[in-house]
Amino acid sequence: GQDTLTGGAGVDHFVVYWDGDRITDFTSGTDMIHLDGYSLSSLGAGGNFAAGDPRFYAAPGATAGHDADDRVVYNTSTGELFYDWDGSGTNPALLLAVLQPGATLVATDIVVDHASPAAGTIVNGNGFAGNDTLDGGAGTDSMVGGTGDDLYFVENYSDQVVELANEGRDEVVSSSYDYSLANGVENLTLIGSAHNGYGNALDNLITGNAGANLLWGGSGNDTIIGGAGADTIYGNDGNDSLVGGADNDMFAQYSFTTAPGVDTVDGGAGNDTLDFRYMPTAVTANFTTGIVAGGGYDGSGSTNFVNVEGVIGSYGGDLLIGGAGSENLDGYAGDDTITGGAGNDTLTGGDGADHFVFSAVPGDANADLITDFTGMDRIHLDATVMMALGAGGQMSSMDARFYAAAGATGGHDADDRVVYDTASGKLYYDADGSGSGTAQLVATLQSTPVLAGTTGNDSLVGTLGNDTINGLDGNDTLDGQGGADSMVGGAGDDVYYVDNPGDVVVEQINAGMDEVRSSLFDYILPDWVNNLTLVGNAFAGHGNAIDNLIVGNARDNWIDAGDGNDSIDGGLGNDTIYGGAGDDTMQGGPGADYFYITGGASGGPGHDVIDGGSPSSGDWLRYDEAQSGAVIDLRAGTATGGGANGTGSATIRNIQHVMGSSFGDTIIADDQWSQLFGGDGNDTIDAGNGADQVWGGAGADSFILAQDPSAWDVWIRDFAPGVDNLHLDARVMPALGASGNFAVNDPRFYAAAGASSGHDADDRIIYDTLNGGLYYDPDGNGSNPSQIIATFAYYSGGVPTPLIQATDLVVDNAAPGVVINGTSGNDSLVGTNGNDTINGLDGNDTIDGGAGADSLVGGAGDDVYFVDNAGDIVVEQQNAGIDEVRSSAASYTLGDFVNNLTLLSGAVNGTGNAIENVITGNAATNRLSGGDGNDTLTGAGGNDTLSGGTGSDHFIFNVAPGSANAGVVTDFASGTDVIRVDGKVMPAVGASGSFASGDARFYAAAGANAGHDADDRVVYNITTGQLWYDGDGSGSGAAQLIATLQGAPALAATDIRVDNGTSTTPPPAGSITGTEGDDTLAGTTGNDSIYGLGGNDFITGDSGADTIVGGAGNDTIYGNGGNDWVEGGTGNDSMSGGGDQDSFVFREYGAQNADTVGGFDTNCAAGDARFYAAAGASGGHDADDRLVYNTSTGQLFYDADGSGAGAAQLVATLQGAPGVAAADVWVI
């Protein structure tokens, strides 16, 4: 089974086979992996692999050998370890084991056990190009010739020869007892003690040795030369040329197709025989013309022969015609017609009512022997050569022309024409009866020995000759021994031993439960015999139309049960089993067995039970020959369909692999490792949890991934983008969103070389275009890890991974939802409890998907989204508005082009994106991350962790300070980032706006945790990074913790800004006063006092001499008529006095307080040493300078030390760069 192996500490040895075991803690250089060289026979010599061993290949994505040497292949991406017996050949590799993620494996970690080192090992084990000679010696060798006409010497049945198609015309010289040609090798020569040789699908040249060989040609156009022994030669399909030798050879035909081909046979010396017992239809064999016609499924087929002395017919009614020589003509089964012709022929009718024809001139020279004449048979005499026979037709029972008596050799009266000697079995023709003419011998009817049993249970054993054994009643055991025997069991449960192709078993209907135990290469049960057991070297067995029990042996058997409700046990070996029609029970055994479905769910209408045997032996259920599509469910252990019009069903157990039909099949895997082939047709393949390998085959196929994502992903070997599709089950991947096809450019799909997780919050399915990995990511670029769900990889080396598109993906089983479309106005849209799709279209929309994994598309406008499910997807486009997500999901990451995020109750974590975000927490302990851009993070209540990321970030603290609300800022950068404290909850912090350099309200020192004098309000401990609020400075009140700056970075007073602060001088009574919000204030025609306070205010003064103070915020102020006093306050204000003599007041400076002044008119040119004006000036040019004016840009600077080292600070910019003189400046 598929085991999980953990070695623990120490030097561990892991022994693996081909079960796909999981190794959890392999350590390269310490632990070892052991492979069995006996079962993995092409591994080569035993012992440790050497460093750089050519048999070992490791690479990302590797699933098979990349050249002919490779035997052990390691996928460094997935940890999968494969055995590839032919390297870069066409055969698929077997999965041996899977190592833990990230494991290293090198050649020296591999040990081969149970393999004998080859004597005289070739230094370079591969021939590569050229006409090579490769001899592995006595061990279990792996030989790879490469291109060229290569010659291999094979001494061991476990030797592996590897050749690819079209690499030359290669030959194996074998001294092994049995040898089968490997793919890609054309020729085979047997030497030494070799006995059997088997070809392949190519055009083979097979040559025997001096022994009695079994030579098997395969399906190509073969040439087979038997050699000196008594050989049995099978040409099989194709146009074959078969040549015997000096001994008595047998030329057998065995057809696997409808067209067996046109063969040529030369028997050579000896008494040679053509054998057609395994052909499905009758033959006509004519020794006069040297031609045999027929035998194929449709009556086709032809054999031209010379130097052949005998023939054995088929199961049908054959016509056998002798020539001028002495031939052996055997009809085998069926109602045959046999004509001996000239010469002394031996005629055997076999089973059936046979007709023996005598048309040669009678006499000793042409007298034939009939070996098995019975009362069902007939003798035909030709009146053209025996002219005195009289009228044609069958003689009557008392015909005067027939005379029979012991010792009779001629007529006893004038009427006699046909005379039979009952003592010797001789049959004469007598032209004149009792006249003077001598009777002529026509034939001898041989009397075979007859062995008769009793009515009891007998055990009857024949002789080495051709016996007839009659068991009579009882449960008898009949063994003809040698010879072509006729065995008749009679009533009772009889057992027959069959060891000769000429053996005939005769049973009657309802005469008992009978069994044949056959040691023949191939045997077909005759009528009314129930059971068949293959023994010895038997290979194939065929049932009949009744209910059979067929049991295989230790060989790789071929069993076809035929009709009836059959029971089949393949036994040991890798068996091929056809159940045929009926309700069949098929048992595979411990080998890798193949169960073929040919006409229903395993053979026709009915219900079958199929058991592969061992759960890890690699058994196949094959529908290649089915008549309709099937549903094969390995998980449930059932199959339906496959028969005509979809009939048939089966119960299946211990099946690992499936081959579909040429129709549309559904194949469902279990949790074991499987190989699933859809075949032709539009197939649906549902992979399981066992790291399955799946092929859709031809047609538009659907691959279903409905298992929990895990490290054991599915390998899809032939995905066709745009034709096939991949179905993803939302029940196990709940963040996929709504059911249905992914759209073109669907934001849930992301593909890139090397990608393994989402690159933004929308991504759910990620495809690695380089290595073919497909991943599920439940939260895109969030904190949850992605899981691999499939790998797209072709077996063929060098073929790139397929270019999967979003439209190839389909979501199944998502909670049902609806599609809701808004208008071009400002809509409020609420979804259902299902997986909805809501399109806001234009306008400032508010969208709430409700429960379910919703797809929310706001469109243009400033949209607000309510997110409550990890599967919710928010889609926005660039520059489509200032959009906000309000999330109650535990964690949420803003998608592309969404600006702001607010965490609602229940939410914990919030993450921004690459643009400028405003992220606001809740009362819980939040973790807020801004990412790229100039972000603003507000933790609100709780002990929050705030990370601004890159950019100039603002951290806002707007809840009462203290340990319960003290947050952590992880990446504060002085001079770039800003700490903003709220005057509403820290009322003593003073006026709104940024602290000035050296601001008395700020105190920083090592160990500081409270004010050191009465002015201090914000205190910083430069050792711990703690930031405190102290409402009374050095007074008795305790300081409260605002936050901790992680790493205790530098912090200056100018890094601190006050929001919603209180003015030091309250507005006078009767003034026009704003609020802390964004106000619009207008004066009267009188002399007004206008105070904007906080917020971004818009203030106009009208015609009087007005006093206008903007306060905190970025204000816009127009003094209009009159001599106005205009003071922007903190923030970047825009000010214009109007047409009269106005005064602009600046109490703050620096980039965050730099104002813009419009319509400035100079007063005079009086000089003051403190004032310096010049084109390009940005700082003092001597020690006196304090106010510096750039006449080119209109920028006005304050320089505290003139030409000293301190940097000048921007105060304001005067639009249009008007002239400014010293007399225009007042110090207040």
Beta strands, then each sheet from edge to edge (+ up, - down):
strand 1: 4-5
strand 2: 13-16
strand 3: 21-23
strand 4: 32-36
strand 5: 47-48
strand 6: 56-59
strand 7: 72-75
strand 8: 80-83
strand 9: 94-99
strand 10: 110-113
strand 11: 133-135
strand 12: 142-144
strand 13: 151-154
strand 14: 160-162
strand 15: 171-174
strand 16: 178-180
strand 17: 187-190
strand 18: 196-198
strand 19: 205-207
strand 20: 214-216
strand 21: 223-225
strand 22: 232-234
strand 23: 241-243
strand 24: 250-252
strand 25: 262-266
strand 26: 273-275
strand 27: 283-286
strand 28: 291-294
strand 29: 302-306
strand 30: 310-312
strand 31: 319-321
strand 32: 328-330
strand 33: 337-339
strand 34: 346-348
strand 35: 355-358
strand 36: 368-370
strand 37: 378-381
strand 38: 402-405
strand 39: 418-421
strand 40: 426-429
strand 41: 440-445
strand 42: 450-452
strand 43: 459-461
strand 44: 468-470
strand 45: 477-479
strand 46: 486-488
strand 47: 495-498
strand 48: 504-506
strand 49: 515-518
strand 50: 522-524
strand 51: 531-534
strand 52: 540-542
strand 53: 549-551
strand 54: 558-560
strand 55: 567-569
strand 56: 576-578
strand 57: 585-587
strand 58: 594-596
strand 59: 607-611
strand 60: 620-622
strand 61: 630-633
strand 62: 638-641
strand 63: 649-653
strand 64: 657-659
strand 65: 666-668
strand 66: 675-677
strand 67: 684-687
strand 68: 693-695
strand 69: 702-705
strand 70: 714-716
strand 71: 725-729
strand 72: 740-741
strand 73: 749-752
strand 74: 765-768
strand 75: 773-776
strand 76: 787-792
strand 77: 809-812
strand 78: 819-821
strand 79: 828-830
strand 80: 837-839
strand 81: 846-848
strand 82: 855-857
strand 83: 864-867
strand 84: 873-875
strand 85: 884-887
strand 86: 891-893
strand 87: 900-903
strand 88: 909-911
strand 89: 918-920
strand 90: 927-929
strand 91: 936-938
strand 92: 945-947
strand 93: 954-957
strand 94: 967-969
strand 95: 978-982
strand 96: 993-994
strand 97: 1002-1005
strand 98: 1018-1021
strand 99: 1026-1029
strand 100: 1040-1045
strand 101: 1056-1059
strand 102: 1072-1073
strand 103: 1080-1082
strand 104: 1089-1091
strand 105: 1098-1100
strand 106: 1107-1109
strand 107: 1116-1118
strand 108: 1125-1127
strand 109: 1134-1136
strand 110: 1143-1145
strand 111: 1155-1158
strand 112: 1171-1174
strand 113: 1187-1190
strand 114: 1195-1198
strand 115: 1209-1214
sheet 1: 1+ 3+ 9+ 8- 7+ 6+
sheet 2: 2+ 4+ 10+ 5-
sheet 3: 11+ 13+ 15+ 17+ 19+ 21+ 23+ 25+ 29+ 28- 27+ 31+ 33+ 35+ 37+
sheet 4: 12+ 14+
sheet 5: 16+ 18+ 20+ 22+ 24+ 26+ 30+ 32+ 34+ 36+ 41+ 40- 39+ 38+
sheet 6: 42+ 44+ 46+ 48+
sheet 7: 43+ 45+ 47+ 49+ 51+ 53+ 55+ 57+ 59+ 63+ 62- 61+ 65+ 67+ 69+ 71+ 77+ 72-
sheet 8: 50+ 52+ 54+ 56+ 58+ 60+ 64+ 66+ 68+ 70+ 76+ 75- 74+ 73+
sheet 9: 78+ 80+ 82+ 84+
sheet 10: 79+ 81+ 83+ 85+ 87+ 89+ 91+ 93+ 95+ 101+ 96-
sheet 11: 86+ 88+ 90+ 92+ 94+ 100+ 99- 98+ 97+
sheet 12: 102+ 104+ 106+ 108+ 110+
sheet 13: 103+ 105+ 107+ 109+ 111+ 115+ 114- 113+ 112+
end
